[in-house]
Amino acid sequence: MLNFFKKFSRDEAGAVTVDWVVLTAAIVGLGVAIMTQVTTGAKTLAGDISSDLSGQVGKTY
C-alpha cells in the first residue's frame, strides 16, 4: 500500500491534464468576455444608427 502512494505521488500524467483544463477554461472565459464586449458595442452602434436614420425621415436634400 505504501508503494502505491509513493508511485501515485510521482505520477505527473494527471498534472498535465489539469494544466490543459485550466488553460482551456481561461481561453473560453476570455472568449466569452470579448464576445460580450463586441455584442454590447454592436447593439449600441445599431441603436445610434437607428436614431440617426429615424431623424432623417421627411428631410429632402
PyMOL Python script that loads the backbone (N, CA, C, O; Angstrom):
from pymol import cmd

cmd.read_pdbstr("""\
ATOM      1  N   MET A   1       0.828  -1.191   0.000  1.00  0.00           N
ATOM      2  CA  MET A   1       0.000   0.000   0.000  1.00  0.00           C
ATOM      3  C   MET A   1       0.875   1.258   0.000  1.00  0.00           C
ATOM      4  O   MET A   1       0.571   2.227  -0.696  1.00  0.00           O
ATOM      5  N   LEU A   2       1.930   1.243   0.759  1.00  0.00           N
ATOM      6  CA  LEU A   2       2.851   2.387   0.810  1.00  0.00           C
ATOM      7  C   LEU A   2       3.497   2.601  -0.552  1.00  0.00           C
ATOM      8  O   LEU A   2       3.700   3.736  -0.982  1.00  0.00           O
ATOM      9  N   ASN A   3       3.818   1.498  -1.227  1.00  0.00           N
ATOM     10  CA  ASN A   3       4.395   1.583  -2.572  1.00  0.00           C
ATOM     11  C   ASN A   3       3.431   2.269  -3.536  1.00  0.00           C
ATOM     12  O   ASN A   3       3.850   3.067  -4.375  1.00  0.00           O
ATOM     13  N   PHE A   4       2.156   1.963  -3.417  1.00  0.00           N
ATOM     14  CA  PHE A   4       1.131   2.571  -4.274  1.00  0.00           C
ATOM     15  C   PHE A   4       1.103   4.094  -4.100  1.00  0.00           C
ATOM     16  O   PHE A   4       1.030   4.828  -5.085  1.00  0.00           O
ATOM     17  N   PHE A   5       1.159   4.561  -2.867  1.00  0.00           N
ATOM     18  CA  PHE A   5       1.114   6.009  -2.609  1.00  0.00           C
ATOM     19  C   PHE A   5       2.371   6.710  -3.108  1.00  0.00           C
ATOM     20  O   PHE A   5       2.298   7.835  -3.602  1.00  0.00           O
ATOM     21  N   LYS A   6       3.508   6.065  -2.986  1.00  0.00           N
ATOM     22  CA  LYS A   6       4.759   6.654  -3.495  1.00  0.00           C
ATOM     23  C   LYS A   6       4.695   6.786  -5.017  1.00  0.00           C
ATOM     24  O   LYS A   6       5.052   7.823  -5.577  1.00  0.00           O
ATOM     25  N   LYS A   7       4.235   5.724  -5.673  1.00  0.00           N
ATOM     26  CA  LYS A   7       4.126   5.747  -7.131  1.00  0.00           C
ATOM     27  C   LYS A   7       3.094   6.788  -7.576  1.00  0.00           C
ATOM     28  O   LYS A   7       3.311   7.511  -8.548  1.00  0.00           O
ATOM     29  N   PHE A   8       1.987   6.855  -6.867  1.00  0.00           N
ATOM     30  CA  PHE A   8       0.930   7.815  -7.188  1.00  0.00           C
ATOM     31  C   PHE A   8       1.421   9.254  -7.048  1.00  0.00           C
ATOM     32  O   PHE A   8       1.076  10.097  -7.875  1.00  0.00           O
ATOM     33  N   SER A   9       2.210   9.551  -6.028  1.00  0.00           N
ATOM     34  CA  SER A   9       2.695  10.917  -5.808  1.00  0.00           C
ATOM     35  C   SER A   9       3.709  11.352  -6.858  1.00  0.00           C
ATOM     36  O   SER A   9       3.871  12.548  -7.100  1.00  0.00           O
ATOM     37  N   ARG A  10       4.398  10.389  -7.489  1.00  0.00           N
ATOM     38  CA  ARG A  10       5.375  10.726  -8.524  1.00  0.00           C
ATOM     39  C   ARG A  10       4.771  10.789  -9.923  1.00  0.00           C
ATOM     40  O   ARG A  10       5.408  11.302 -10.843  1.00  0.00           O
ATOM     41  N   ASP A  11       3.574  10.285 -10.098  1.00  0.00           N
ATOM     42  CA  ASP A  11       2.929  10.267 -11.404  1.00  0.00           C
ATOM     43  C   ASP A  11       2.495  11.671 -11.785  1.00  0.00           C
ATOM     44  O   ASP A  11       1.776  12.326 -11.031  1.00  0.00           O
ATOM     45  N   GLU A  12       2.931  12.141 -12.961  1.00  0.00           N
ATOM     46  CA  GLU A  12       2.632  13.508 -13.397  1.00  0.00           C
ATOM     47  C   GLU A  12       1.626  13.556 -14.542  1.00  0.00           C
ATOM     48  O   GLU A  12       1.357  14.638 -15.065  1.00  0.00           O
ATOM     49  N   ALA A  13       1.071  12.434 -14.942  1.00  0.00           N
ATOM     50  CA  ALA A  13       0.139  12.408 -16.068  1.00  0.00           C
ATOM     51  C   ALA A  13      -1.119  13.215 -15.763  1.00  0.00           C
ATOM     52  O   ALA A  13      -1.631  13.893 -16.653  1.00  0.00           O
ATOM     53  N   GLY A  14      -1.619  13.164 -14.571  1.00  0.00           N
ATOM     54  CA  GLY A  14      -2.808  13.918 -14.192  1.00  0.00           C
ATOM     55  C   GLY A  14      -2.548  15.407 -14.125  1.00  0.00           C
ATOM     56  O   GLY A  14      -3.444  16.208 -14.393  1.00  0.00           O
ATOM     57  N   ALA A  15      -1.330  15.787 -13.769  1.00  0.00           N
ATOM     58  CA  ALA A  15      -0.995  17.208 -13.664  1.00  0.00           C
ATOM     59  C   ALA A  15      -1.072  17.896 -15.028  1.00  0.00           C
ATOM     60  O   ALA A  15      -1.499  19.047 -15.123  1.00  0.00           O
ATOM     61  N   VAL A  16      -0.663  17.197 -16.068  1.00  0.00           N
ATOM     62  CA  VAL A  16      -0.727  17.770 -17.413  1.00  0.00           C
ATOM     63  C   VAL A  16      -2.186  17.985 -17.812  1.00  0.00           C
ATOM     64  O   VAL A  16      -2.518  18.998 -18.428  1.00  0.00           O
ATOM     65  N   THR A  17      -3.042  17.056 -17.471  1.00  0.00           N
ATOM     66  CA  THR A  17      -4.463  17.191 -17.775  1.00  0.00           C
ATOM     67  C   THR A  17      -5.055  18.396 -17.056  1.00  0.00           C
ATOM     68  O   THR A  17      -5.827  19.152 -17.646  1.00  0.00           O
ATOM     69  N   VAL A  18      -4.707  18.579 -15.812  1.00  0.00           N
ATOM     70  CA  VAL A  18      -5.204  19.723 -15.050  1.00  0.00           C
ATOM     71  C   VAL A  18      -4.719  21.021 -15.672  1.00  0.00           C
ATOM     72  O   VAL A  18      -5.479  21.987 -15.752  1.00  0.00           O
ATOM     73  N   ASP A  19      -3.476  21.062 -16.113  1.00  0.00           N
ATOM     74  CA  ASP A  19      -2.947  22.264 -16.770  1.00  0.00           C
ATOM     75  C   ASP A  19      -3.752  22.603 -18.016  1.00  0.00           C
ATOM     76  O   ASP A  19      -4.098  23.764 -18.238  1.00  0.00           O
ATOM     77  N   TRP A  20      -4.049  21.600 -18.824  1.00  0.00           N
ATOM     78  CA  TRP A  20      -4.814  21.833 -20.046  1.00  0.00           C
ATOM     79  C   TRP A  20      -6.233  22.284 -19.746  1.00  0.00           C
ATOM     80  O   TRP A  20      -6.779  23.137 -20.446  1.00  0.00           O
ATOM     81  N   VAL A  21      -6.825  21.722 -18.718  1.00  0.00           N
ATOM     82  CA  VAL A  21      -8.188  22.119 -18.342  1.00  0.00           C
ATOM     83  C   VAL A  21      -8.205  23.586 -17.914  1.00  0.00           C
ATOM     84  O   VAL A  21      -9.101  24.337 -18.299  1.00  0.00           O
ATOM     85  N   VAL A  22      -7.231  23.986 -17.130  1.00  0.00           N
ATOM     86  CA  VAL A  22      -7.153  25.379 -16.675  1.00  0.00           C
ATOM     87  C   VAL A  22      -6.914  26.328 -17.852  1.00  0.00           C
ATOM     88  O   VAL A  22      -7.551  27.377 -17.945  1.00  0.00           O
ATOM     89  N   LEU A  23      -6.008  25.963 -18.738  1.00  0.00           N
ATOM     90  CA  LEU A  23      -5.746  26.810 -19.905  1.00  0.00           C
ATOM     91  C   LEU A  23      -6.969  26.916 -20.811  1.00  0.00           C
ATOM     92  O   LEU A  23      -7.282  27.996 -21.312  1.00  0.00           O
ATOM     93  N   THR A  24      -7.657  25.803 -21.020  1.00  0.00           N
ATOM     94  CA  THR A  24      -8.849  25.820 -21.853  1.00  0.00           C
ATOM     95  C   THR A  24      -9.947  26.672 -21.219  1.00  0.00           C
ATOM     96  O   THR A  24     -10.633  27.423 -21.912  1.00  0.00           O
ATOM     97  N   ALA A  25     -10.109  26.555 -19.917  1.00  0.00           N
ATOM     98  CA  ALA A  25     -11.114  27.372 -19.224  1.00  0.00           C
ATOM     99  C   ALA A  25     -10.782  28.859 -19.344  1.00  0.00           C
ATOM    100  O   ALA A  25     -11.680  29.683 -19.514  1.00  0.00           O
ATOM    101  N   ALA A  26      -9.509  29.202 -19.257  1.00  0.00           N
ATOM    102  CA  ALA A  26      -9.103  30.604 -19.390  1.00  0.00           C
ATOM    103  C   ALA A  26      -9.402  31.127 -20.794  1.00  0.00           C
ATOM    104  O   ALA A  26      -9.880  32.251 -20.951  1.00  0.00           O
ATOM    105  N   ILE A  27      -9.125  30.319 -21.807  1.00  0.00           N
ATOM    106  CA  ILE A  27      -9.383  30.735 -23.181  1.00  0.00           C
ATOM    107  C   ILE A  27     -10.879  30.907 -23.421  1.00  0.00           C
ATOM    108  O   ILE A  27     -11.303  31.870 -24.060  1.00  0.00           O
ATOM    109  N   VAL A  28     -11.669  29.980 -22.914  1.00  0.00           N
ATOM    110  CA  VAL A  28     -13.127  30.083 -23.066  1.00  0.00           C
ATOM    111  C   VAL A  28     -13.644  31.325 -22.336  1.00  0.00           C
ATOM    112  O   VAL A  28     -14.492  32.044 -22.863  1.00  0.00           O
ATOM    113  N   GLY A  29     -13.142  31.578 -21.137  1.00  0.00           N
ATOM    114  CA  GLY A  29     -13.546  32.758 -20.375  1.00  0.00           C
ATOM    115  C   GLY A  29     -13.216  34.052 -21.098  1.00  0.00           C
ATOM    116  O   GLY A  29     -14.033  34.972 -21.139  1.00  0.00           O
ATOM    117  N   LEU A  30     -12.027  34.122 -21.665  1.00  0.00           N
ATOM    118  CA  LEU A  30     -11.651  35.318 -22.429  1.00  0.00           C
ATOM    119  C   LEU A  30     -12.521  35.474 -23.673  1.00  0.00           C
ATOM    120  O   LEU A  30     -12.892  36.588 -24.043  1.00  0.00           O
ATOM    121  N   GLY A  31     -12.841  34.362 -24.310  1.00  0.00           N
ATOM    122  CA  GLY A  31     -13.711  34.415 -25.479  1.00  0.00           C
ATOM    123  C   GLY A  31     -15.091  34.946 -25.145  1.00  0.00           C
ATOM    124  O   GLY A  31     -15.656  35.741 -25.896  1.00  0.00           O
ATOM    125  N   VAL A  32     -15.632  34.507 -24.019  1.00  0.00           N
ATOM    126  CA  VAL A  32     -16.952  34.983 -23.590  1.00  0.00           C
ATOM    127  C   VAL A  32     -16.899  36.468 -23.248  1.00  0.00           C
ATOM    128  O   VAL A  32     -17.811  37.220 -23.591  1.00  0.00           O
ATOM    129  N   ALA A  33     -15.833  36.888 -22.574  1.00  0.00           N
ATOM    130  CA  ALA A  33     -15.696  38.303 -22.219  1.00  0.00           C
ATOM    131  C   ALA A  33     -15.590  39.174 -23.472  1.00  0.00           C
ATOM    132  O   ALA A  33     -16.201  40.241 -23.538  1.00  0.00           O
ATOM    133  N   ILE A  34     -14.832  38.735 -24.446  1.00  0.00           N
ATOM    134  CA  ILE A  34     -14.680  39.500 -25.690  1.00  0.00           C
ATOM    135  C   ILE A  34     -16.000  39.534 -26.451  1.00  0.00           C
ATOM    136  O   ILE A  34     -16.392  40.575 -26.980  1.00  0.00           O
ATOM    137  N   MET A  35     -16.683  38.394 -26.505  1.00  0.00           N
ATOM    138  CA  MET A  35     -17.969  38.341 -27.208  1.00  0.00           C
ATOM    139  C   MET A  35     -18.977  39.290 -26.567  1.00  0.00           C
ATOM    140  O   MET A  35     -19.744  39.945 -27.272  1.00  0.00           O
ATOM    141  N   THR A  36     -18.980  39.368 -25.244  1.00  0.00           N
ATOM    142  CA  THR A  36     -19.899  40.260 -24.545  1.00  0.00           C
ATOM    143  C   THR A  36     -19.611  41.720 -24.898  1.00  0.00           C
ATOM    144  O   THR A  36     -20.533  42.500 -25.137  1.00  0.00           O
ATOM    145  N   GLN A  37     -18.350  42.075 -24.929  1.00  0.00           N
ATOM    146  CA  GLN A  37     -17.980  43.448 -25.262  1.00  0.00           C
ATOM    147  C   GLN A  37     -18.341  43.799 -26.701  1.00  0.00           C
ATOM    148  O   GLN A  37     -18.851  44.886 -26.968  1.00  0.00           O
ATOM    149  N   VAL A  38     -18.081  42.898 -27.610  1.00  0.00           N
ATOM    150  CA  VAL A  38     -18.386  43.156 -29.018  1.00  0.00           C
ATOM    151  C   VAL A  38     -19.897  43.257 -29.218  1.00  0.00           C
ATOM    152  O   VAL A  38     -20.369  44.127 -29.949  1.00  0.00           O
ATOM    153  N   THR A  39     -20.655  42.371 -28.571  1.00  0.00           N
ATOM    154  CA  THR A  39     -22.107  42.401 -28.696  1.00  0.00           C
ATOM    155  C   THR A  39     -22.674  43.706 -28.156  1.00  0.00           C
ATOM    156  O   THR A  39     -23.545  44.310 -28.781  1.00  0.00           O
ATOM    157  N   THR A  40     -22.191  44.140 -27.010  1.00  0.00           N
ATOM    158  CA  THR A  40     -22.650  45.398 -26.429  1.00  0.00           C
ATOM    159  C   THR A  40     -22.332  46.570 -27.344  1.00  0.00           C
ATOM    160  O   THR A  40     -23.178  47.438 -27.556  1.00  0.00           O
ATOM    161  N   GLY A  41     -21.134  46.604 -27.882  1.00  0.00           N
ATOM    162  CA  GLY A  41     -20.744  47.677 -28.792  1.00  0.00           C
ATOM    163  C   GLY A  41     -21.577  47.677 -30.063  1.00  0.00           C
ATOM    164  O   GLY A  41     -21.962  48.737 -30.556  1.00  0.00           O
ATOM    165  N   ALA A  42     -21.856  46.495 -30.595  1.00  0.00           N
ATOM    166  CA  ALA A  42     -22.652  46.404 -31.820  1.00  0.00           C
ATOM    167  C   ALA A  42     -24.083  46.860 -31.578  1.00  0.00           C
ATOM    168  O   ALA A  42     -24.673  47.533 -32.423  1.00  0.00           O
ATOM    169  N   LYS A  43     -24.645  46.497 -30.421  1.00  0.00           N
ATOM    170  CA  LYS A  43     -26.009  46.933 -30.106  1.00  0.00           C
ATOM    171  C   LYS A  43     -26.070  48.441 -29.937  1.00  0.00           C
ATOM    172  O   LYS A  43     -27.019  49.078 -30.393  1.00  0.00           O
ATOM    173  N   THR A  44     -25.078  49.015 -29.293  1.00  0.00           N
ATOM    174  CA  THR A  44     -25.031  50.465 -29.115  1.00  0.00           C
ATOM    175  C   THR A  44     -24.922  51.174 -30.465  1.00  0.00           C
ATOM    176  O   THR A  44     -25.620  52.153 -30.727  1.00  0.00           O
ATOM    177  N   LEU A  45     -24.037  50.662 -31.311  1.00  0.00           N
ATOM    178  CA  LEU A  45     -23.862  51.259 -32.632  1.00  0.00           C
ATOM    179  C   LEU A  45     -25.132  51.136 -33.459  1.00  0.00           C
ATOM    180  O   LEU A  45     -25.512  52.083 -34.149  1.00  0.00           O
ATOM    181  N   ALA A  46     -25.790  49.996 -33.402  1.00  0.00           N
ATOM    182  CA  ALA A  46     -27.038  49.805 -34.139  1.00  0.00           C
ATOM    183  C   ALA A  46     -28.107  50.778 -33.642  1.00  0.00           C
ATOM    184  O   ALA A  46     -28.866  51.321 -34.445  1.00  0.00           O
ATOM    185  N   GLY A  47     -28.176  51.001 -32.350  1.00  0.00           N
ATOM    186  CA  GLY A  47     -29.132  51.955 -31.797  1.00  0.00           C
ATOM    187  C   GLY A  47     -28.842  53.379 -32.252  1.00  0.00           C
ATOM    188  O   GLY A  47     -29.760  54.135 -32.569  1.00  0.00           O
ATOM    189  N   ASP A  48     -27.557  53.742 -32.283  1.00  0.00           N
ATOM    190  CA  ASP A  48     -27.178  55.073 -32.759  1.00  0.00           C
ATOM    191  C   ASP A  48     -27.545  55.264 -34.231  1.00  0.00           C
ATOM    192  O   ASP A  48     -28.051  56.318 -34.615  1.00  0.00           O
ATOM    193  N   ILE A  49     -27.295  54.265 -35.035  1.00  0.00           N
ATOM    194  CA  ILE A  49     -27.619  54.354 -36.454  1.00  0.00           C
ATOM    195  C   ILE A  49     -29.124  54.456 -36.635  1.00  0.00           C
ATOM    196  O   ILE A  49     -29.602  55.240 -37.455  1.00  0.00           O
ATOM    197  N   SER A  50     -29.870  53.668 -35.876  1.00  0.00           N
ATOM    198  CA  SER A  50     -31.327  53.706 -35.965  1.00  0.00           C
ATOM    199  C   SER A  50     -31.860  55.091 -35.591  1.00  0.00           C
ATOM    200  O   SER A  50     -32.760  55.610 -36.251  1.00  0.00           O
ATOM    201  N   SER A  51     -31.311  55.681 -34.545  1.00  0.00           N
ATOM    202  CA  SER A  51     -31.741  57.019 -34.122  1.00  0.00           C
ATOM    203  C   SER A  51     -31.441  58.056 -35.194  1.00  0.00           C
ATOM    204  O   SER A  51     -32.279  58.907 -35.490  1.00  0.00           O
ATOM    205  N   ASP A  52     -30.258  57.987 -35.773  1.00  0.00           N
ATOM    206  CA  ASP A  52     -29.882  58.941 -36.816  1.00  0.00           C
ATOM    207  C   ASP A  52     -30.780  58.792 -38.040  1.00  0.00           C
ATOM    208  O   ASP A  52     -31.211  59.782 -38.630  1.00  0.00           O
ATOM    209  N   LEU A  53     -31.053  57.557 -38.410  1.00  0.00           N
ATOM    210  CA  LEU A  53     -31.882  57.346 -39.597  1.00  0.00           C
ATOM    211  C   LEU A  53     -33.331  57.753 -39.361  1.00  0.00           C
ATOM    212  O   LEU A  53     -33.985  58.283 -40.260  1.00  0.00           O
ATOM    213  N   SER A  54     -33.827  57.508 -38.162  1.00  0.00           N
ATOM    214  CA  SER A  54     -35.216  57.911 -37.892  1.00  0.00           C
ATOM    215  C   SER A  54     -35.350  59.426 -37.847  1.00  0.00           C
ATOM    216  O   SER A  54     -36.438  59.948 -38.092  1.00  0.00           O
ATOM    217  N   GLY A  55     -34.296  60.131 -37.547  1.00  0.00           N
ATOM    218  CA  GLY A  55     -34.315  61.587 -37.566  1.00  0.00           C
ATOM    219  C   GLY A  55     -34.270  62.150 -38.971  1.00  0.00           C
ATOM    220  O   GLY A  55     -34.541  63.334 -39.169  1.00  0.00           O
ATOM    221  N   GLN A  56     -33.937  61.335 -39.940  1.00  0.00           N
ATOM    222  CA  GLN A  56     -33.830  61.780 -41.331  1.00  0.00           C
ATOM    223  C   GLN A  56     -35.143  61.657 -42.107  1.00  0.00           C
ATOM    224  O   GLN A  56     -35.220  62.096 -43.255  1.00  0.00           O
ATOM    225  N   VAL A  57     -36.160  61.075 -41.508  1.00  0.00           N
ATOM    226  CA  VAL A  57     -37.433  60.865 -42.193  1.00  0.00           C
ATOM    227  C   VAL A  57     -38.062  62.219 -42.528  1.00  0.00           C
ATOM    228  O   VAL A  57     -38.192  63.076 -41.654  1.00  0.00           O
ATOM    229  N   GLY A  58     -38.442  62.408 -43.759  1.00  0.00           N
ATOM    230  CA  GLY A  58     -39.106  63.630 -44.173  1.00  0.00           C
ATOM    231  C   GLY A  58     -38.172  64.729 -44.630  1.00  0.00           C
ATOM    232  O   GLY A  58     -38.639  65.734 -45.168  1.00  0.00           O
ATOM    233  N   LYS A  59     -36.886  64.583 -44.441  1.00  0.00           N
ATOM    234  CA  LYS A  59     -35.932  65.619 -44.908  1.00  0.00           C
ATOM    235  C   LYS A  59     -35.622  65.399 -46.372  1.00  0.00           C
ATOM    236  O   LYS A  59     -35.493  64.264 -46.832  1.00  0.00           O
ATOM    237  N   THR A  60     -35.506  66.485 -47.092  1.00  0.00           N
ATOM    238  CA  THR A  60     -35.124  66.404 -48.510  1.00  0.00           C
ATOM    239  C   THR A  60     -33.794  67.088 -48.699  1.00  0.00           C
ATOM    240  O   THR A  60     -33.475  68.069 -48.027  1.00  0.00           O
ATOM    241  N   TYR A  61     -33.044  66.568 -49.598  1.00  0.00           N
ATOM    242  CA  TYR A  61     -31.716  67.144 -49.867  1.00  0.00           C
ATOM    243  C   TYR A  61     -31.611  67.605 -51.277  1.00  0.00           C
ATOM    244  O   TYR A  61     -30.568  68.116 -51.683  1.00  0.00           O
TER     245      TYR A  61
END
""", "prot")
cmd.dss("prot")
cmd.show_as("cartoon", "prot")
cmd.util.cbc("prot")
cmd.orient("prot")
